[in-house]
Amino acid sequence: MLGCTVGLELQRWKMEDGGTWIPTHKQEDALADGSWDDMESKFENFAIETFEPSAHLKIAWDKNFKSKGENLKLKSKATQLHDACKMDIRHKTQTMKECVDPWPDSGDCKKAYEIPGYRVGDLFFRRYDPRANGAWTKFYFPKSLGARYLAQRLAVPVKGNEDWSAMLAVMDSPEYAKYEHPENDTVVVHFRGYDVMTVFAKDAGQYVRNDKYFKAAAQESVKLGLKKAVIVAGDHWLTQDLGIHSMDNKEKHEAEKKQLKKAADKTQQEMDDIAKIFSEAGLKVSTRLNFNADCDLIFMANSHTFLATGGGYDKLISGLVQRKNGTLLLDHSKSR
């Protein structure tokens, strides 16, 4: 558990310093040996504890509150709703119902949730303190797919941690009927990009597949008569933590931007390499980057053909694809 131990140490160091984590070579090596799902959970917690709402989120909160004509009595020293919401989220108090993520108001799939901590894969498999995760999801993301799944799961309880029937019932409900699905002649490739492993891991193991893996997948796609490939990648924490907000210390902010650029460049390089492999095999390639988590889950779960690259989230997607009679390319998933 070296990676997890180091992750906790780095989290304390970063919080005390108040700025950007810039790991040493020794820390990078430790991260490379760690569990990336565990590590991402640690950094998700840090993202919550240092959360700073964007200008867009502040406006949405204030506008939503005023439209209801409510009279809010702030319980802290905050003078504005968005300041009170920031502290409510940072302290994980979950007392201000006005502080939900407003994404469902627009439903724009090209926009991600802004409040950190929405982890539908962990929610489904009940990992990393499932009660706390469930409470967080229901409070700050009450109209999300994850919250709807929890409600459905409680309505028709089953034994065990996962309830595939409940998840499928939610995903096939009218609320998501108009969400985009891949075409049947398309292989959907989920690539884990942007996050901590992209920048710091020398070998991210379960999340990074080599060229041989993607070449085999491209060849199999051609044999199946597929014509297109869509590469899906989402930002799990990095741009929210490093790229959206400026810091009081300009030097630290510049360091953050360098880290973000490094992650973005690495991700783009990897995606370009994957795209080239599928393109050279004769498939038309497109990308789907940083869409909303619910939109991406609906999209990938409805793949006619899906290529997983590893991790708990891919396990969820693979299981849904199988249960919707889709094909798992290279049969990588063991989720049944």
Buried (B, 14 or more C-beta within 10 A) or exposed (E): EEBBEBBEEBBEEBEEEEBBBEBEEEBBBBBBBBBBBBBBBBBBBBBBBBBBBEEEBBEBBBEBBEEEEEEEEBEEEBEBBBBBBBBBBEEBEBEBEBBBBBBBEEBEBEBBBBBBBBBBBBBBBBBBEBEEBBBBBBBBBBBBBBBBBBEBBEEEEEEEEBBBEBBBBBBBEEBBEEBEBBEEBBBBBBBBBBBBBBBBBEEBBBBBBEEEBBBBBBBBBBEEEBBBBBBBBBBBBBBBBBBBBEBEBEEBBEBBBEBBEBBBEBBBEBBBEBBBBBBEBEBEBEBBBBBBBBBBBBBBBBBBBBBBBBBBBBBBBBBBBBBBEBBBBBEBBEBE
